[in-house]
Amino acid sequence: MRTLIVDDEPLAIERMQVLCRELDAIEVVDTASDGESGVEKARELAPDVVLLDMTMPGMDGLQVARALAEFDNSPAVIFVTAHEDFAVEAFDLEAVDYVLKPVAAERLERAIGRATSRRNPGEAADERWLSEFWVPHRSELLRIEAGQVHRIDAERDYVRLHVGDTSYLLLQTIAGLEAKLDPEKFMRIHRSTILRRDAIRGLRHEGLGVWSVELEDGEALRIGRTYLRKVKAIAGR
């Protein structure tokens, strides 16, 4: 895939070129040292992938990504940055990947593999719905497939994603996240709880109009009155 590198640090560009030469799947067609020239070169060269630094003087990486998204045939964007603080914004811009510096060869190869899969029409998925999360964990960002998450709880301006016995905090409101999740796979049962539908084992009537959802592990979660009719509909009630 034709690849453009955009970074304001010459040494970072040089290192990325060295890493890219080790990957047969890509060919670096050019580099740019600022956001404005990155957009112009992308318009001229029509690359398949842009390896994009996040923090640059003038037009930063987020602004570049928004400009690239307006192209008729927009390239896949892989953010390459020393800062983990912009993961939520990258997530909203549907970046293919978010790689932290210093970049390891294996990590870059995985990111390029994801870009290849996304640009292959034969493997295209339904892009209306969120398919993955990027969550900060210790000194890195982890990619979690949406199908791995069985429960999501609201915690003020954050949501907690439950994956097996582990949970992760993500800066995102539960209402905003609900709008991005496939309603055929996820269901909101309470103002503070979303469940993966196949994690629901049954519904339990507690009396006085109160209902709960019973999970596979036996835990029961109360259904909010606002969501009761919708939840009961999955059982044909």
Phi, psi and omega in degrees: 000139179289126190234136176246132178256128179235114182200141182273359180254115181305320180294325178293320177297315181299317180295320180294323177298319178298315179296319182294328180295340180276354184250120181290339187283347185228158175226122178284117183267338179184172175227160177220144185257005175204166185295317182299312180290332176298316179295317181296317180292325177295321178294322182284319189262344180050059180290159175279328184224142172239121173270110197239123174290151183271312186256110178221149177294150182077240182279112183276180185298322179296319179294321177297314181299320178296320179294319180294328180294341180277349180293149177300318177239077188292140179285159172289136182250127172243113177284134177234110191211159176270359186245129179268357188287347185257014184299322181296316179297319178297320178300318179291331180273004177060041174298148179293321182202167183222101188253129181270139174282150355289138187276128174272148182302318182294324181292319178294321180298321178295319180296317179295322177300321178292321178295321179298315181296320183292327183271359177272110184302330182291343182247012183295137179256173176290107186273007177291332188243151180295132182249349183202162176236148170245117186236139176289135180212112184057242184255018181219177174247131181256140173265126180238122178293141182303324181293346178278341184273123181258345182205144178228125180244140176279136174222084184058242182274007182242167167234149176252120179266125179259121179234103186061233180267005183248151176224154183224142177267138178226133179285098184190139176280151182292328178292317178296322180289321180303321182292341182262352184264144180295117181293346175283344183244334182232148182219133176273126182250351184201159181299342181242011185217131170240138179239148167286131190299324182283000173272352181274120180269330181183176177243143184233128177271119183268355183099156179057034177078007181266130178237152177230155172264133177258127182268171182299329181274005178093350179291143178247133179239130183292140177268129177292145183302325180299330187255000188298312182300317181294319180293315180296336181296334180292340177260010180072025181258000000 
